[in-house]
Amino acid sequence: MSYSITLPSWTAGENALEKVPEICAPYGKHAVIIGGRHACEALCPALKEACAGKISLFGPIWYGGEASEQNLEMLETISQVRGADMIFAVGGGKALDTGKALAHRLGKKVFTFPTIASTCAACTAVSILYKPDGSFDRPFFLPQPPAHAFIHLPVIASAPEKYLWAGLGDTYAKYFEATMSARGVELKHYHALGVGISAMCLEPLLKYGRTAMEDHRRGEVTPALEQTVLTVIVNTAAASILLTQEGIIDFNTGLAHAIYYALTSFPDLPVEKEHLHGEVVGFGTLALLLVDGQEKMYDTMKAFNESVALPTKIGDIGIKPEDLDRVLPRVLEMHDIDRSPYPITLPMLREAFRRLQ
């Protein structure tokens, strides 16, 4: 058996955009910018200044609002997109995932420019696709991550703080889900490396996360903010790439995400409409720790959630005790728990959620 793995490549800092011509020029002279409207308004003036006289830029072109098959097909019809040497994807997760999938379909290199730090989309080798109504469609696995990510910290520091806040929960979940899913398994080298790297999805957040949120609230680029942003965007992506190979999500998910998908599968509940993905996954991690009997770590993560105002009770995400009779059985239907080291049962979930009320 042979395999090939490419880990993320990135430039980060207050002057990250200055490196764009040097890094991108070997791939061509013409780039098309595809992204979110507000994101492009925030980033593109500085990006165009950095590229002036070196790389010609067309756009920005709005990505369509959803990372969907329909929007990919729409973008493929634009002559400037087809004629560009490379794609510059700008924005949050859905905009970046659109740019990544589009570049792969057109056989072009893609460079990402995240304007929020809520997910690892800028550096990972998968695009999550949605249906036009915003409901989940499927993962679109890519052979490698973007050619390079430019993490321009000033624009991330000026973005709404809720995105970094939610990113904390989604990021630290990686460690707990990976270590739980891989427990007792004779791991392949890349899986073992991914589990090892997943520790770096937790440790920097415990050290810098609260300070980073305070700095972000003031719009300041600080060492704590940089460490936290890179943990969310880069560390999680590196772990995810190593934990997912050949389109199989081996050890890259777990009970926290099963809880998220179960809670968001009921349209009458406010979870998906009123709460962010990472916010709910962070809450789900507390349930994971209780189910797994990690009492000391539960206390640690509960205290961390309280320190940054992430949810610690079902009421914080709009769930009432009477909702649990239909929600908890749905958790057991999710494939995210297929790699659990033991069968997760309804009584286990009931006891965990009793303590989370």
ABEGO torsion letter per residue (X at the ends): XBBBBBBBBBBBEAAAAAAAAAAAAAAEABBBBBBBAAAAAAAAAAAAAAABGABBBBOBBBAGGBBBAAAAAAAAABAAAAABABBBBBEBAAAAAAAAAAAAAAGBBBBBBBABBABAAAABABBBBBBAAGBBABBBBBABBBABBBBBAAAAAABBAAAAAAAAAAAAAAAAAAAAAABGBBBBAAAAAAAAAAAAAAAAAAAAAAAAAAAAAAGBBBAAAAAAAAAAAAAAAAAAAAABBGGBBAAABEAAAAAAAAAAABAABAAAAABBAAAAAAAAAAAAAAAAGBAAAAAAAAAAAAAAGBBABAAAAGBBAAAAAAAAAAAAABAAAAABABBBBAAAAAAAAAAAX
